[in-house]
Amino acid sequence: MSTRQRDEIRILAPNGVIGSGFREESFEEGLGRRPHFIGVDGGTTDAGPYYLGAGTAVLSADSVKADLRIIVRGARRLNIPLLIGSCGTAGGDVHLAWMFENLRAVAAEESLSLKVALIHAEQDKDYLKRKLRDGRIRPLDPAPPFDEGVIDRSERIVGMMGVEPYLRALEGGADVVLAGRSSDTAIFAGIPIREGYPEGLAWHAAKILECGAAAVVHRKHPDCMLATIRRDHFVIEPLNPEFRCTPQTVAAHTLYENADPFFIVECSGTMDLRESVYEALDDRMVRVSCSGFIPAATYTVKLEGVEKVGYQSVIIGGIRDPLLIRQIDDWLGRLQASVRKRVRQVYRDRLSDNEYVYRTHVYGKNGVMGALEPVKEIRSHELGVVFEVTASSQEIANSLALIIRHQALHLPIPEWSGMVTNLACLYNPAYLERGAVYRFNVNHVVEPDDPLEMFPIEPREIG
């Protein structure tokens, strides 16, 4: 596809993440505007470290295929590229393969033949070790300690690609590009940049598009957004007639997920939005101009990694006793001491205090904000309590959860004598197995010799 002789390039974003749904009428309206390509994000770190560690997706295959079916048919009807980034939520090799299988299933059901490019983002550990030894990996702020041991312990480490792998995949003739972990904006910015549109406008428009119709007044549900990029501005338009954008909503969405409202860092440089101008074209569309871009002195790729912490069990219970609620902090402190004592009796020297983690979350007091909660007085007649224990195996976590349950059930308060029952457990058995749990262990950037070297492209054909 070439748009070098065109005065504008139109981009259709069905929603903010494939699998979250959208209004089919909005999508058809978007197709009627004759977009030059369709882009959609497929993942996020917002969902937490589990999905990168476990190799699963936050949305089901059925949900993803429901969206994919509509989007792929639309793209082939217009014979335009479809770009999907951060496939399978976390963008590792297993996630990319999962998305390809979903695409293949849809294509078979719809009798479609497709040229597909898979862009891998999961990083080879030996490559990362070489970069580390060469001083080419540096921390962001904040960042955990990082060494070769961290690399070895990691379940997966992915690199967040920029626009270059997408463009190389399209040069190979791909109808559909499925990318591993990606900058959300890179999905949409590459083609306009290749076609000579100002980088500041291309990146800024991409920033608004990557969440679909999020930059609207009172978004009721996920839906489609259209961006039209011209030489000196771009226009953002929601495709649902009930939705509308305003200069305020578009400017506000520019700040979404960013600490700085004016500078947004990408692999190849930084968006400079200090001079950006937001103007209402009517009561639904917004025109944005004067967005700039500062090229980076050194090209960098953000790394994301996770390691397994252990296995977890949780107990969900409720407390209704007003006497206990009034002294909940003291009771929880005594409960922890009682649990620790019983664990030592059961396991003796086989399990030390630092070999498991026991936490309690009290909902109705400070379950959401923890120590940051400014309201100190309990104003509820009941409290929800979640007991959480993490250990080296699921068997040990379950055993500890049962100890916690029994100790919590009968631990008295001074006002009561004899046997008491403090806790109403939501489930029977009381504990729920959470399975393996993970934590992020990498927040660094690497300096590749070439923007493509970390992201091998695998051509595939369907049909």
C-alpha positions as a Python dict, from the first residue, in 0.01 Angstrom:
ca = {
    (1, 'M'): (0, 0, 0),
    (2, 'S'): (130, 345, -87),
    (3, 'T'): (-29, 673, 12),
    (4, 'R'): (256, 904, -90),
    (5, 'Q'): (36, 1095, -333),
    (6, 'R'): (-256, 1123, -94),
    (7, 'D'): (-345, 1425, 113),
    (8, 'E'): (-455, 1211, 406),
    (9, 'I'): (-435, 865, 557),
    (10, 'R'): (-728, 714, 744),
    (11, 'I'): (-688, 461, 1025),
    (12, 'L'): (-963, 248, 1181),
    (13, 'A'): (-930, 119, 1538),
    (14, 'P'): (-1217, -121, 1628),
    (15, 'N'): (-1159, -103, 2004),
    (16, 'G'): (-891, -71, 2269),
    (17, 'V'): (-813, -443, 2298),
    (18, 'I'): (-924, -722, 2070),
    (19, 'G'): (-1178, -939, 2248),
    (20, 'S'): (-1346, -658, 2439),
    (21, 'G'): (-1617, -611, 2176),
    (22, 'F'): (-1747, -322, 1968),
    (23, 'R'): (-2061, -211, 1788),
    (24, 'E'): (-2071, -373, 1442),
    (25, 'E'): (-2259, -76, 1298),
    (26, 'S'): (-1973, 150, 1406),
    (27, 'F'): (-1722, -78, 1239),
    (28, 'E'): (-1924, -78, 916),
    (29, 'E'): (-1936, 301, 931),
    (30, 'G'): (-1559, 296, 962),
    (31, 'L'): (-1520, 66, 664),
    (32, 'G'): (-1738, 305, 468),
    (33, 'R'): (-1478, 577, 522),
    (34, 'R'): (-1230, 363, 324),
    (35, 'P'): (-952, 337, 583),
    (36, 'H'): (-602, 261, 459),
    (37, 'F'): (-545, 5, 733),
    (38, 'I'): (-697, -138, 1052),
    (39, 'G'): (-503, -160, 1375),
    (40, 'V'): (-593, -305, 1713),
    (41, 'D'): (-410, -364, 2035),
    (42, 'G'): (-411, -712, 2182),
    (43, 'G'): (-251, -673, 2522),
    (44, 'T'): (-139, -476, 2822),
    (45, 'T'): (64, -497, 3141),
    (46, 'D'): (-238, -348, 3322),
    (47, 'A'): (-363, -703, 3375),
    (48, 'G'): (-57, -782, 3588),
    (49, 'P'): (238, -1022, 3564),
    (50, 'Y'): (39, -1347, 3567),
    (51, 'Y'): (-32, -1361, 3194),
    (52, 'L'): (330, -1320, 3089),
    (53, 'G'): (436, -1578, 3343),
    (54, 'A'): (164, -1836, 3284),
    (55, 'G'): (150, -1791, 2907),
    (56, 'T'): (-224, -1724, 2898),
    (57, 'A'): (-448, -1439, 2781),
    (58, 'V'): (-672, -1214, 2988),
    (59, 'L'): (-961, -1251, 2741),
    (60, 'S'): (-1097, -1583, 2618),
    (61, 'A'): (-1038, -1733, 2276),
    (62, 'D'): (-1413, -1714, 2211),
    (63, 'S'): (-1416, -1339, 2281),
    (64, 'V'): (-1110, -1277, 2068),
    (65, 'K'): (-1243, -1482, 1776),
    (66, 'A'): (-1577, -1300, 1789),
    (67, 'D'): (-1397, -968, 1727),
    (68, 'L'): (-1138, -1116, 1494),
    (69, 'R'): (-1401, -1259, 1263),
    (70, 'I'): (-1558, -919, 1198),
    (71, 'I'): (-1228, -734, 1172),
    (72, 'V'): (-1056, -980, 937),
    (73, 'R'): (-1357, -998, 704),
    (74, 'G'): (-1367, -619, 690),
    (75, 'A'): (-995, -589, 619),
    (76, 'R'): (-1009, -844, 337),
    (77, 'R'): (-1321, -685, 188),
    (78, 'L'): (-1127, -361, 145),
    (79, 'N'): (-796, -542, 74),
    (80, 'I'): (-616, -343, 345),
    (81, 'P'): (-366, -458, 608),
    (82, 'L'): (-469, -559, 958),
    (83, 'L'): (-214, -503, 1235),
    (84, 'I'): (-257, -661, 1580),
    (85, 'G'): (-1, -586, 1851),
    (86, 'S'): (81, -743, 2189),
    (87, 'C'): (-101, -1060, 2091),
    (88, 'G'): (-245, -1275, 2366),
    (89, 'T'): (-215, -1001, 2632),
    (90, 'A'): (157, -1032, 2712),
    (91, 'G'): (310, -1084, 2369),
    (92, 'G'): (538, -1383, 2433),
    (93, 'D'): (588, -1664, 2183),
    (94, 'V'): (312, -1876, 2338),
    (95, 'H'): (73, -1580, 2320),
    (96, 'L'): (162, -1515, 1957),
    (97, 'A'): (102, -1880, 1867),
    (98, 'W'): (-234, -1866, 2047),
    (99, 'M'): (-344, -1565, 1844),
    (100, 'F'): (-232, -1731, 1521),
    (101, 'E'): (-440, -2039, 1602),
    (102, 'N'): (-742, -1818, 1666),
    (103, 'L'): (-684, -1644, 1332),
    (104, 'R'): (-645, -1976, 1154),
    (105, 'A'): (-972, -2103, 1303),
    (106, 'V'): (-1158, -1790, 1192),
    (107, 'A'): (-1005, -1800, 846),
    (108, 'A'): (-1107, -2164, 800),
    (109, 'E'): (-1465, -2090, 904),
    (110, 'E'): (-1479, -1786, 672),
    (111, 'S'): (-1294, -1954, 380),
    (112, 'L'): (-1022, -1687, 381),
    (113, 'S'): (-670, -1716, 245),
    (114, 'L'): (-422, -1495, 427),
    (115, 'K'): (-57, -1404, 419),
    (116, 'V'): (40, -1360, 782),
    (117, 'A'): (353, -1225, 943),
    (118, 'L'): (430, -1327, 1301),
    (119, 'I'): (666, -1087, 1477),
    (120, 'H'): (831, -1248, 1777),
    (121, 'A'): (905, -1034, 2084),
    (122, 'E'): (1016, -1294, 2340),
    (123, 'Q'): (1386, -1247, 2401),
    (124, 'D'): (1664, -1502, 2392),
    (125, 'K'): (1828, -1512, 2736),
    (126, 'D'): (2181, -1548, 2600),
    (127, 'Y'): (2125, -1237, 2386),
    (128, 'L'): (2019, -1041, 2692),
    (129, 'K'): (2319, -1164, 2890),
    (130, 'R'): (2553, -1044, 2616),
    (131, 'K'): (2383, -705, 2613),
    (132, 'L'): (2411, -686, 2990),
    (133, 'R'): (2783, -767, 2983),
    (134, 'D'): (2832, -500, 2716),
    (135, 'G'): (2662, -238, 2933),
    (136, 'R'): (2374, -206, 2686),
    (137, 'I'): (2092, -268, 2938),
    (138, 'R'): (2005, 7, 3182),
    (139, 'P'): (1731, 52, 3444),
    (140, 'L'): (1425, 270, 3425),
    (141, 'D'): (1293, 440, 3738),
    (142, 'P'): (1197, 254, 3946),
    (143, 'A'): (1362, -76, 3858),
    (144, 'P'): (1437, -392, 4057),
    (145, 'P'): (1792, -533, 4065),
    (146, 'F'): (1890, -692, 3735),
    (147, 'D'): (2166, -942, 3666),
    (148, 'E'): (2218, -1272, 3488),
    (149, 'G'): (2046, -1452, 3775),
    (150, 'V'): (1731, -1249, 3715),
    (151, 'I'): (1746, -1338, 3346),
    (152, 'D'): (1778, -1708, 3429),
    (153, 'R'): (1491, -1698, 3682),
    (154, 'S'): (1254, -1520, 3449),
    (155, 'E'): (971, -1721, 3301),
    (156, 'R'): (975, -1491, 2999),
    (157, 'I'): (1123, -1158, 2900),
    (158, 'V'): (973, -967, 2609),
    (159, 'G'): (1083, -657, 2426),
    (160, 'M'): (836, -382, 2342),
    (161, 'M'): (880, -326, 1968),
    (162, 'G'): (853, -1, 1780),
    (163, 'V'): (729, 65, 1427),
    (164, 'E'): (1018, -91, 1235),
    (165, 'P'): (917, -460, 1263),
    (166, 'Y'): (564, -376, 1148),
    (167, 'L'): (694, -198, 842),
    (168, 'R'): (932, -481, 753),
    (169, 'A'): (646, -731, 785),
    (170, 'L'): (429, -522, 553),
    (171, 'E'): (713, -498, 302),
    (172, 'G'): (697, -877, 287),
    (173, 'G'): (338, -858, 166),
    (174, 'A'): (151, -957, 481),
    (175, 'D'): (-227, -920, 482),
    (176, 'V'): (-230, -963, 860),
    (177, 'V'): (52, -877, 1099),
    (178, 'L'): (42, -1049, 1437),
    (179, 'A'): (300, -897, 1668),
    (180, 'G'): (428, -997, 2007),
    (181, 'R'): (474, -736, 2278),
    (182, 'S'): (452, -396, 2119),
    (183, 'S'): (425, -31, 2197),
    (184, 'D'): (52, 28, 2165),
    (185, 'T'): (113, 335, 1953),
    (186, 'A'): (358, 161, 1718),
    (187, 'I'): (68, -41, 1578),
    (188, 'F'): (-80, 277, 1431),
    (189, 'A'): (214, 513, 1381),
    (190, 'G'): (434, 312, 1146),
    (191, 'I'): (244, 339, 818),
    (192, 'P'): (183, 717, 841),
    (193, 'I'): (551, 771, 924),
    (194, 'R'): (656, 555, 631),
    (195, 'E'): (433, 757, 403),
    (196, 'G'): (596, 1084, 502),
    (197, 'Y'): (348, 1230, 751),
    (198, 'P'): (500, 1427, 1040),
    (199, 'E'): (615, 1194, 1315),
    (200, 'G'): (465, 1407, 1591),
    (201, 'L'): (119, 1390, 1436),
    (202, 'A'): (152, 1019, 1355),
    (203, 'W'): (255, 924, 1708),
    (204, 'H'): (0, 1151, 1875),
    (205, 'A'): (-286, 1019, 1662),
    (206, 'A'): (-170, 667, 1744),
    (207, 'K'): (-179, 747, 2113),
    (208, 'I'): (-546, 841, 2086),
    (209, 'L'): (-636, 548, 1860),
    (210, 'E'): (-478, 270, 2064),
    (211, 'C'): (-766, 268, 2314),
    (212, 'G'): (-1039, 276, 2050),
    (213, 'A'): (-1325, 506, 2151),
    (214, 'A'): (-1186, 580, 2497),
    (215, 'A'): (-1132, 951, 2425),
    (216, 'V'): (-1502, 1030, 2421),
    (217, 'V'): (-1746, 1189, 2663),
    (218, 'H'): (-1901, 920, 2885),
    (219, 'R'): (-1793, 609, 2698),
    (220, 'K'): (-2066, 350, 2756),
    (221, 'H'): (-1885, 52, 2602),
    (222, 'P'): (-1581, -29, 2384),
    (223, 'D'): (-1620, 95, 2029),
    (224, 'C'): (-1450, 217, 1714),
    (225, 'M'): (-1248, 529, 1643),
    (226, 'L'): (-1126, 680, 1316),
    (227, 'A'): (-823, 902, 1276),
    (228, 'T'): (-757, 1102, 961),
    (229, 'I'): (-397, 1222, 942),
    (230, 'R'): (-313, 1512, 713),
    (231, 'R'): (10, 1704, 656),
    (232, 'D'): (-47, 1962, 928),
    (233, 'H'): (-304, 1805, 1162),
    (234, 'F'): (-512, 1498, 1239),
    (235, 'V'): (-883, 1455, 1313),
    (236, 'I'): (-1026, 1215, 1571),
    (237, 'E'): (-1384, 1095, 1520),
    (238, 'P'): (-1586, 832, 1708),
    (239, 'L'): (-1791, 613, 1474),
    (240, 'N'): (-2082, 559, 1711),
    (241, 'P'): (-2327, 847, 1653),
    (242, 'E'): (-2404, 850, 2027),
    (243, 'F'): (-2040, 921, 2113),
    (244, 'R'): (-1860, 1251, 2086),
    (245, 'C'): (-1509, 1379, 2135),
    (246, 'T'): (-1421, 1718, 2274),
    (247, 'P'): (-1086, 1895, 2295),
    (248, 'Q'): (-1084, 1817, 2665),
    (249, 'T'): (-1145, 1443, 2625),
    (250, 'V'): (-879, 1408, 2355),
    (251, 'A'): (-626, 1611, 2553),
    (252, 'A'): (-710, 1412, 2866),
    (253, 'H'): (-660, 1082, 2688),
    (254, 'T'): (-317, 1199, 2580),
    (255, 'L'): (-226, 1189, 2951),
    (256, 'Y'): (-377, 841, 2997),
    (257, 'E'): (-116, 600, 3139),
    (258, 'N'): (154, 868, 3127),
    (259, 'A'): (311, 1055, 3414),
    (260, 'D'): (408, 1352, 3195),
    (261, 'P'): (136, 1530, 2993),
    (262, 'F'): (382, 1664, 2734),
    (263, 'F'): (655, 1404, 2678),
    (264, 'I'): (576, 1043, 2587),
    (265, 'V'): (874, 817, 2518),
    (266, 'E'): (886, 564, 2236),
    (267, 'C'): (1172, 348, 2104),
    (268, 'S'): (1285, 598, 1844),
    (269, 'G'): (1219, 921, 2030),
    (270, 'T'): (980, 1124, 2238),
    (271, 'M'): (648, 1284, 2155),
    (272, 'D'): (667, 1655, 2235),
    (273, 'L'): (313, 1776, 2294),
    (274, 'R'): (386, 2111, 2457),
    (275, 'E'): (260, 2301, 2152),
    (276, 'S'): (-28, 2070, 2062),
    (277, 'V'): (-352, 2247, 1977),
    (278, 'Y'): (-692, 2080, 2028),
    (279, 'E'): (-989, 2230, 1841),
    (280, 'A'): (-1351, 2119, 1807),
    (281, 'L'): (-1456, 2079, 1444),
    (282, 'D'): (-1813, 2018, 1552),
    (283, 'D'): (-1980, 1857, 1854),
    (284, 'R'): (-1821, 1517, 1778),
    (285, 'M'): (-1484, 1562, 1604),
    (286, 'V'): (-1157, 1713, 1725),
    (287, 'R'): (-871, 1852, 1521),
    (288, 'V'): (-518, 1826, 1667),
    (289, 'S'): (-218, 2014, 1531),
    (290, 'C'): (138, 2124, 1619),
    (291, 'S'): (238, 1796, 1789),
    (292, 'G'): (612, 1741, 1772),
    (293, 'F'): (861, 1457, 1798),
    (294, 'I'): (1218, 1458, 1930),
    (295, 'P'): (1432, 1179, 1777),
    (296, 'A'): (1625, 972, 2030),
    (297, 'A'): (2002, 990, 2039),
    (298, 'T'): (2002, 615, 2108),
    (299, 'Y'): (1735, 369, 2001),
    (300, 'T'): (1608, 169, 2300),
    (301, 'V'): (1362, -114, 2356),
    (302, 'K'): (1179, -156, 2686),
    (303, 'L'): (1203, -498, 2847),
    (304, 'E'): (932, -665, 3054),
    (305, 'G'): (992, -983, 3250),
    (306, 'V'): (835, -1190, 3526),
    (307, 'E'): (945, -1459, 3765),
    (308, 'K'): (747, -1709, 3968),
    (309, 'V'): (701, -1611, 4333),
    (310, 'G'): (540, -1935, 4446),
    (311, 'Y'): (192, -2079, 4485),
    (312, 'Q'): (-97, -1915, 4658),
    (313, 'S'): (-418, -1996, 4843),
    (314, 'V'): (-678, -1747, 4962),
    (315, 'I'): (-970, -1753, 5207),
    (316, 'I'): (-1260, -1509, 5164),
    (317, 'G'): (-1462, -1445, 5477),
    (318, 'G'): (-1686, -1195, 5649),
    (319, 'I'): (-1703, -1052, 6001),
    (320, 'R'): (-2030, -915, 6146),
    (321, 'D'): (-1955, -895, 6519),
    (322, 'P'): (-1944, -522, 6619),
    (323, 'L'): (-1717, -594, 6915),
    (324, 'L'): (-1464, -764, 6691),
    (325, 'I'): (-1492, -496, 6423),
    (326, 'R'): (-1405, -225, 6677),
    (327, 'Q'): (-1073, -397, 6753),
    (328, 'I'): (-1000, -556, 6416),
    (329, 'D'): (-638, -439, 6396),
    (330, 'D'): (-550, -584, 6736),
    (331, 'W'): (-730, -908, 6651),
    (332, 'L'): (-547, -943, 6319),
    (333, 'G'): (-216, -883, 6492),
    (334, 'R'): (-288, -1152, 6749),
    (335, 'L'): (-411, -1381, 6473),
    (336, 'Q'): (-86, -1347, 6283),
    (337, 'A'): (113, -1433, 6594),
    (338, 'S'): (-113, -1732, 6658),
    (339, 'V'): (-77, -1855, 6299),
    (340, 'R'): (302, -1818, 6306),
    (341, 'K'): (320, -2015, 6630),
    (342, 'R'): (104, -2298, 6494),
    (343, 'V'): (303, -2317, 6169),
    (344, 'R'): (624, -2359, 6371),
    (345, 'Q'): (460, -2638, 6571),
    (346, 'V'): (344, -2818, 6256),
    (347, 'Y'): (652, -2776, 6038),
    (348, 'R'): (929, -2726, 6297),
    (349, 'D'): (1255, -2676, 6104),
    (350, 'R'): (1099, -2768, 5768),
    (351, 'L'): (945, -2422, 5708),
    (352, 'S'): (1084, -2100, 5848),
    (353, 'D'): (889, -1776, 5885),
    (354, 'N'): (1059, -1625, 5579),
    (355, 'E'): (967, -1919, 5355),
    (356, 'Y'): (604, -1817, 5324),
    (357, 'V'): (412, -1489, 5300),
    (358, 'Y'): (91, -1433, 5494),
    (359, 'R'): (-116, -1121, 5423),
    (360, 'T'): (-464, -999, 5513),
    (361, 'H'): (-684, -754, 5319),
    (362, 'V'): (-977, -598, 5503),
    (363, 'Y'): (-1253, -463, 5279),
    (364, 'G'): (-1468, -206, 5451),
    (365, 'K'): (-1163, -64, 5626),
    (366, 'N'): (-862, -21, 5395),
    (367, 'G'): (-881, -311, 5154),
    (368, 'V'): (-833, -93, 4846),
    (369, 'M'): (-574, 165, 4948),
    (370, 'G'): (-408, -6, 5243),
    (371, 'A'): (-193, 227, 5451),
    (372, 'L'): (-274, 515, 5213),
    (373, 'E'): (-641, 511, 5314),
    (374, 'P'): (-720, 853, 5471),
    (375, 'V'): (-1044, 738, 5640),
    (376, 'K'): (-936, 571, 5962),
    (377, 'E'): (-1275, 519, 6124),
    (378, 'I'): (-1461, 201, 6034),
    (379, 'R'): (-1807, 300, 5918),
    (380, 'S'): (-1935, -41, 5819),
    (381, 'H'): (-2145, -290, 6011),
    (382, 'E'): (-1956, -574, 5846),
    (383, 'L'): (-1610, -637, 5703),
    (384, 'G'): (-1489, -858, 5422),
    (385, 'V'): (-1157, -1024, 5496),
    (386, 'V'): (-926, -1196, 5248),
    (387, 'F'): (-647, -1409, 5392),
    (388, 'E'): (-368, -1475, 5145),
    (389, 'V'): (-77, -1714, 5184),
    (390, 'T'): (206, -1777, 4937),
    (391, 'A'): (449, -2068, 4965),
    (392, 'S'): (688, -2276, 4756),
    (393, 'S'): (422, -2533, 4662),
    (394, 'Q'): (45, -2544, 4634),
    (395, 'E'): (31, -2823, 4891),
    (396, 'I'): (206, -2609, 5152),
    (397, 'A'): (-5, -2304, 5065),
    (398, 'N'): (-322, -2508, 5112),
    (399, 'S'): (-197, -2646, 5443),
    (400, 'L'): (-117, -2298, 5571),
    (401, 'A'): (-455, -2169, 5457),
    (402, 'L'): (-626, -2436, 5666),
    (403, 'I'): (-420, -2331, 5968),
    (404, 'I'): (-520, -1969, 5912),
    (405, 'R'): (-887, -2062, 5881),
    (406, 'H'): (-895, -2257, 6204),
    (407, 'Q'): (-702, -1999, 6401),
    (408, 'A'): (-921, -1715, 6269),
    (409, 'L'): (-1242, -1903, 6330),
    (410, 'H'): (-1191, -1939, 6704),
    (411, 'L'): (-946, -1668, 6816),
    (412, 'P'): (-1129, -1489, 7101),
    (413, 'I'): (-1146, -1123, 7196),
    (414, 'P'): (-1145, -1006, 7562),
    (415, 'E'): (-1522, -944, 7565),
    (416, 'W'): (-1598, -1308, 7489),
    (417, 'S'): (-1523, -1621, 7687),
    (418, 'G'): (-1556, -1980, 7584),
    (419, 'M'): (-1581, -2097, 7224),
    (420, 'V'): (-1643, -1828, 6961),
    (421, 'T'): (-1694, -1829, 6586),
    (422, 'N'): (-1558, -1512, 6429),
    (423, 'L'): (-1553, -1571, 6057),
    (424, 'A'): (-1818, -1663, 5798),
    (425, 'C'): (-1627, -1826, 5511),
    (426, 'L'): (-1772, -1768, 5168),
    (427, 'Y'): (-1678, -2108, 5024),
    (428, 'N'): (-1650, -2467, 5135),
    (429, 'P'): (-1375, -2579, 5147),
    (430, 'A'): (-1276, -2238, 5276),
    (431, 'Y'): (-962, -2190, 5068),
    (432, 'L'): (-932, -2131, 4695),
    (433, 'E'): (-621, -2241, 4509),
    (434, 'R'): (-472, -1949, 4316),
    (435, 'G'): (-200, -2164, 4165),
    (436, 'A'): (131, -2013, 4055),
    (437, 'V'): (176, -1641, 4115),
    (438, 'Y'): (429, -1413, 3949),
    (439, 'R'): (590, -1073, 3990),
    (440, 'F'): (741, -829, 3745),
    (441, 'N'): (1120, -842, 3778),
    (442, 'V'): (1239, -632, 3482),
    (443, 'N'): (1182, -263, 3412),
    (444, 'H'): (1479, -184, 3192),
    (445, 'V'): (1569, -79, 2841),
    (446, 'V'): (1814, -242, 2605),
    (447, 'E'): (2010, -74, 2326),
    (448, 'P'): (1998, -297, 2017),
    (449, 'D'): (2241, -251, 1729),
    (450, 'D'): (1944, -250, 1493),
    (451, 'P'): (1571, -192, 1560),
    (452, 'L'): (1489, -527, 1397),
    (453, 'E'): (1741, -757, 1562),
    (454, 'M'): (1524, -838, 1864),
    (455, 'F'): (1209, -913, 1663),
    (456, 'P'): (1237, -1199, 1412),
    (457, 'I'): (959, -1212, 1154),
    (458, 'E'): (804, -1546, 1061),
    (459, 'P'): (594, -1552, 743),
    (460, 'R'): (298, -1792, 747),
    (461, 'E'): (16, -1865, 507),
    (462, 'I'): (-341, -1965, 583),
    (463, 'G'): (-566, -2128, 325),
}
